[in-house]
């Protein structure tokens, strides 16, 4: 029982599953396949693993609090956008903050379980993260009074 009361993040692997010690919980998950990056043009759809993202320029710019929707200032973006899994060392400026934060620290603060961290992805423009997908956009790409054109990114998570 000593292994289960050790530090958070301890992993036990089999050929098909993984058991993870996560704070006070034991989490059993099926091992997921490795996610690769994908590129998205100005509009359209892209697939990453079992998630689908659609981009739409213009349209309604009313703010939303839905986690699966990001409303971005299109004129600040450089296309094509890269949608990829997050990596150690990634950082962004979370909406409402003026200083940068490591994605790993953001996920810890959000108490995202270790197995779920493997499926977290980012949308980036010209090497800068514009959206920690499903969590928060980057403050530098938010809609402002000066925004003339918006881009709406919508993610569909598996059921």
ZAFI-835378 format. One record per residue (C-alpha): x, y, z; residue in three letters. Coordinates in steps of 0.5 Angstrom, whole numbers, plus 2048, in hexadecimal, padded with zeros to 3 digits. Example, Ala and Ser with C-alpha at 12.3 -4.5 7.8 and 13.67 -1.06 7.14 Angstrom:
<rs>
8197F7810ALA
81B7FE80ESER
</rs>
This chain:
<rs>
800800800UNK
806805801UNK
8068067F9UNK
7FF8097F9UNK
80180E7FFUNK
8078117FCUNK
8078177F8UNK
8028197F3UNK
8048177EBUNK
8068107EDUNK
80580C7E7UNK
8048047E6UNK
8038027DFUNK
8017FC7DBUNK
8007FA7D4UNK
7F97FE7D3UNK
7F88027DAUNK
7FB8077DFUNK
7FA8077E6UNK
7FC80E7E9UNK
7FC8117F0UNK
7F98187EFUNK
7F981B7F6UNK
7F48177FAUNK
7F18137F4UNK
7F380D7F0UNK
7F180E7E9UNK
7F18087E4UNK
7F180A7DDUNK
7F28077D6UNK
7F98097D3UNK
7F880E7CDUNK
7FB80F7C7UNK
8008147C6UNK
7FD81B7C3UNK
80181E7BDUNK
8008257BBUNK
7FB8287B6UNK
7FB82E7B2UNK
7F58337B1UNK
7F48387ABUNK
7EF83E7ACUNK
7E983A7ADUNK
7E78337ADUNK
7E782D7B1UNK
7ED8297B4UNK
7EE8227B8UNK
7F38217BDUNK
7F281A7C0UNK
7EA8197C2UNK
7E98217C2UNK
7E78257BDUNK
7E882D7BCUNK
7E48317B7UNK
7E68397B6UNK
7E283E7B3UNK
7E38457B2UNK
7DF84B7B3UNK
7D884A7B6UNK
7D584B7BDUNK
7DA84E7C2UNK
7D684E7C8UNK
7DA84B7CDUNK
7D98447D0UNK
7DC8407D6UNK
7DB8397D3UNK
7E28357D3UNK
7E18327CDUNK
7E18397C9UNK
7E783E7C8UNK
7E58457C5UNK
7EC8487C3UNK
7EE84F7BFUNK
7EF84C7B8UNK
7F38527B6UNK
7F98507BBUNK
7F98497B9UNK
7FE8467B3UNK
7FB8407AFUNK
7FC83A7AFUNK
7FB8397B6UNK
7FE8337B9UNK
7FA82E7BEUNK
7FE82A7C2UNK
7FF8267C9UNK
80282B7CEUNK
80982A7D0UNK
80D82B7D6UNK
8108327D6UNK
80A8357D2UNK
80783B7D5UNK
8028407D3UNK
7FF8467D6UNK
7F88447D9UNK
7F28497D8UNK
7F284E7DDUNK
7F984D7DFUNK
7FF8527DDUNK
80584D7DEUNK
8068467DBUNK
8048407DEUNK
8078397DDUNK
8028347DAUNK
80482F7DFUNK
8038347E5UNK
7FC8367E2UNK
7FA82E7E2UNK
7FC82D7E9UNK
7F98337EBUNK
7F28317E8UNK
7F382A7EBUNK
7F38267E4UNK
7F481F7E6UNK
7FB81C7E3UNK
7F88177DEUNK
7F381D7DBUNK
7FA8217DAUNK
7FC81D7D5UNK
7F681F7D0UNK
7F78277D2UNK
7F882A7CBUNK
7FA8317C9UNK
7F88367C3UNK
7FE83A7C1UNK
7FF8407BCUNK
8078417BAUNK
80983D7C0UNK
8058407C5UNK
80083D7C9UNK
7F98407C7UNK
7F483B7CBUNK
7F68367D0UNK
7F08327CDUNK
7EA8317D1UNK
7ED8357D7UNK
7EF83C7D5UNK
7F18417D0UNK
7F78457D0UNK
7F684C7D2UNK
7FA84F7CCUNK
7F584C7C7UNK
7EE84E7CBUNK
7E98527C8UNK
7EA85A7C9UNK
7E68607C7UNK
7EB8617C2UNK
7E985A7BFUNK
7E785A7B8UNK
7E68537B6UNK
7E684D7BAUNK
7E78467BAUNK
7E38407BDUNK
7E683A7BFUNK
7E28347C1UNK
7E482E7C4UNK
7E08277C4UNK
7E28227C9UNK
7E181B7C9UNK
7DA8197CDUNK
</rs>
